Amino acid sequence: MTRRLVVYSKPDCPLCDILKAQLDSLDARVALDVKIVDITTDASLEEDFRLEVPVLFVDGRKAAVGKIEDAELVRILEDR
């Protein structure tokens, strides 16, 4: 089963870059459909997420905000 992930991020965000790298690493082992959304391209998204990025949604549900440890990310993907 492919997990549908959406990551709300912004440029020059170290935590966003870390999460993207984590997902790239996991994508080799788990079927993931990852969409990266730059919040700076949409004023309403920037308003909603500017203080939380990165924000991870898994299969349409908000799953995590900010820094996510590797083990926590794996648990999130297994639980949903």
N, C-alpha and C positions, 0 to 999 in steps of 0.2 A: 504494500500500500504506500503510495506516494504522499508525503506530508506536504501540505501547502503552507508556506511560510511567507510572511510579509515583514520586512524590516524597515521601519521608519528611521531614517538617518539624515545626516547633513554633512556637507563637506568639512574637512579639517576637524573631524571628530575622532579622536584616538579610540574611544570605546566602540564607536561604530566600526572602525577598521578592524578591531580585534574580533568583534562578533562576526563580521563578514569572513574573516580568515577561519574562525572556528567552523562556520557553516560550510565553507569550501572543503575543509578537512573532513567533516562528517559526510558530505555529499558523496564521497567515494565509497562509504560504507552503508549509508542509508539513503533510500530514495527520497529526495527532497526537490520540491518545486519552489525555488526562492525568488521572490520579487523584492527588489530594493527600491524604496521610494524616498526621493530627496525632498524633505519637508520644505526646503527653501524655495521650491518652485510653486508652492501653493500656500497662500496666506492663512487659510483656515487650518491646514495641517501644521503650519509653523506655530500658530496660536495654540493648537491642541497638544503638540508634542515637544515644543522647543526646550523645555526644562527636563525632559525625560529621556531623550535619545541616548542610545538606541532603544527602540521599542519593538519587541518581537510579538507578532501575532502568529499563532499556529492554528490552522484550519478555522480561521475566522475569529478566534478568541485571543484576547490579550494574555500573553503568557509570561512576559518578563520585561523589565525596564532596567536600563543602565548596564552595569557590568554583570556578566553572567559567567560563572566558573564553568569549566568544561564538564564536570560531573553533573552540575545542575542542568546544563543544556541537554545533556543526554537524558536525564530523568524527565525533563519537560517533554522531549520528543517521544519518549517511551510511554508516558502517562496518557497522552491525548489520543 
